[in-house]
Amino acid sequence: MPKLFGFYQLPTRAKAALIGLLVMVILASSVLYVQAYHRLKPIYEVKTDKKIVALTFDISWGNKTPGPVLDILKENNLKCTFFLSGPWVKQYPEIAQRIQQDGHEIGSHGYRHINLSNLSKSEIINEINQAHTNIKEVTGVEASLIRTPNGDYNDTVIQGVHEANYEAIQWSCDSLDWMNPGINTIIDRVSNRAKSGDIILMHASDTCKQTPDALPAVLKNLKEKGFELVTVSELLQEQQK
């Protein structure tokens, strides 16, 4: 009768080692699962059946792009959410004030444009508070929404955001305008990918040179598809229903 080779034919010490290894793998997998499951996250989108999306703009640099973007939004009678960096607000107070006066929602884009996940919680809160102070001094707005620089976060960042009385806002539809990929690419990405409850990421910094040229068609296509454009706070109200 042929010999059988398998687990039961292994020496006792080999069996024990194999079992130990298997237990370690199972425990490690369980830890990773728990960490992934409980990881704190920002808000990417809102689940809703309504055909609504929130169009958002980050601004950290320059004074050339914001004006044309604001003009286009005004022509279309739209109110969006702008995430402004603390130093930029101080450098260009007249533009920040126009954003507020045009009726747009103002959120924070942090203070220094660095990855907050590299900082301690107290440092994170300090970055948020510095930007908060600048925004309030220039616009009078008590911001409560933040898009972290580079969209970077970890559990400590989200905890710091909440302790600073903010809500972290990410995005579910990226226009990629920050890459200057071509006007038609920006238009197609938003027009073809947007779905109900999305938060759309665009930029009004001077580094994003194609945004003003792409924006009219983006707005036109979204409207033709039946989408209503709202602020992030208005979108979040749907989450509470």
N, C-alpha and C positions, 0 to 999 in steps of 0.2 A: 504494500500500500504506500503510495507516494507521501512524502512528508509535506505537511502544510506549513506555509510561512505566513505569519501575520502577527497581530498584537499578542496573542496568547503564547506564541513561541518565543517571545522576547525574554531576555533575562529579567529578573525582578528589579534590579537597579535601573535598567533601561525603561521598564514599564513606569516606574516611579518618576523618572525624569520626564518622560513623555506626558504623563498625566499632569505634572507640575507645569510644564510648558503650555499645555492646553488650558489649564486654569488661568495662567497669566494672560494668555491671549483673550480669553473670555472676559476677565476682569478689565483689561485694558480697553477692550471694545465697549464694555458697559460704561466706563468712565468717559470715553470719547463721545458716546451717544448722549449721556447726561449733559456733558458740557455743551454739545451742539444744540440739544433740546432747550436748555435753560439760558443760552447765550442771549444777552440783552441786545435788542436791535432797534434801529431807528424806524420811522414810518416810511415805507416805500410807495405805498398806494392805499387806496380805500376800496373795499369791496362794496360795490353798489350796482344796481341795475340801471340807474340813471345815466344818460349819455353826457356825463360831465367829466372834464379834465382840468387840472390845475397847471397853468403855464408859469414857469418860474425862471428867474434870471439871477445868476451870481455876478457880482461886480467886485473886483479887487484892484484893477489897474485902469488908469487912463480916463480921459474926458471926451474922447471923440465918438465912441460907439454909443454911449448911453442916450445922447440927444436924439439921434435918428430912431433908435428903438422906442423911446418914449413918444416921439411924433407919430410913429406907425400905430402904436397902441391907442393913442388919443384919437386918431382918425377912425379907428375901428370901435371906439367907445368901449374899450376893454380894460378891466382891472386885473392885474396880475400880482404875483408875490416876488419881491426883490430881496435877495440875501446880500447884505452889504458888509464889507469888512470894516473894522473899526478905524484903521489908519486912512482908508480911502474916504470915509465919510468926513473926516477932518480936513483932508486935502482938497476935496471938492464939495464943500457944504451946499453950494447953490444947486448942484445936481441932486444931492440927497433930499434937499428941501422940495425940489420940483417933483421928485418921485412921490413924496408924501402929499404934496398939494394936488397932484393929479389923481389922488385917490387910491394909489396902489398900496398893497400891504407890504410892510417892511419887516424883514427878519434879519438875523445876524449871520454873517459868514465868518465869525470869529475875529480875532485880533491879528496875530501873526499868521501868515499862510504856511503853517507847518502841520505835520501830522500830530494830532493831539494824543494819539496812542503812545507816543514816546514820553509823555509827561506824567507826573503824579496827579492824583485827583485834585489836590489843592492848586497845583499849577494850571490844570484844566479850567477849574472854576475861575481862577484869576484871569485867564485869557478871555473867558466868556464875559466876565464882569467889566473888563476894560473896554471891550467892544460895545457892551450894553451902555456904558456911560457915554461913549462917543456918540452913539446913535441917538440917545435921549437928548444930549446937549444940542445936537444939530437939528434934529427933526421934531423933538418933543415926544417921540414914540417910545413906549415901554415895550420893546420887542420881547417876544416869548417863544419864537421859533428860531431854530438855528440849523443851518446846513454846515457841517464841519468842513474845514479846509480839506480839499481833495476827497471829500466824502469818507475820510478815514475815521474809524472808530473801533473800540473794543468795549468790554464790559465796564471798565473804569471810566471811559469817556462818557458812555451813556449814563452811568451813575452820576458823574459830575454835572452833566447837562441837566439832569432832573433835579439835583440838589441846588442848581442855580435857577430853578424855576423855569426851565426851558423844555421844549420838546424837540427832539432831533428829527429832521426831515431829510430823507434821501430822495431817490427818484426811481421810477420804473420804466421811463422812456427817455433814453439819452439821444439828443440830437447830434452829438459828436461835433457841434460847432466849434468847440474848443480845439479841435484838431485842424480846422479849416480844410475839410475834406472835399470841398466843392459845394457850390450853392445847391445844385440839384440833389446831391447826396443828403444834405441837411433836410431839404424839403421832403424827399422820399422817405427818409428814416422816420420822421415824425408822422407824416401822413399815412404811411403804411402800417406803423406799429402801434399807434395810439389806440387805447381801448378805455372803456368806462372805468373811472376811478383812478386813472393814471396821474402821476406827477411827472411833468415833462421838464427835463433839464435843458436850459439854454443859458447863454452868457451875454453880458453887455459890457464886458471888459474890452479894452482896445486890442488885446491879443486875438480876439475873435473877430476877424475882419469881414467874414462873410455873413454874419448874423443879420445885419440890417437888410441885405439884399434877399436873403432867404425868407425872412419873417412874413412879408405880405402873402406869399404863396402858402406858407404854413398855416396862417390864420384862415385864408380862403378855403383851403382843403379841409381843415377841421370843421369849419362851419357847414360846408357842403355835405359832410358826412353826418351832420346832425349833432355835433358836439357843442355843448355850452362850456365856455371857458370861465372858470371861477378862481378865487384865491385859494391858497392852501387851507386857511382857516374855514372857509366855506365848505371845502371838500371834507374836512375833518368832521364837520357837523353831521354829515351823512353817516359817518362811522358810529356816531352816538345814537342814531335812531334805531 
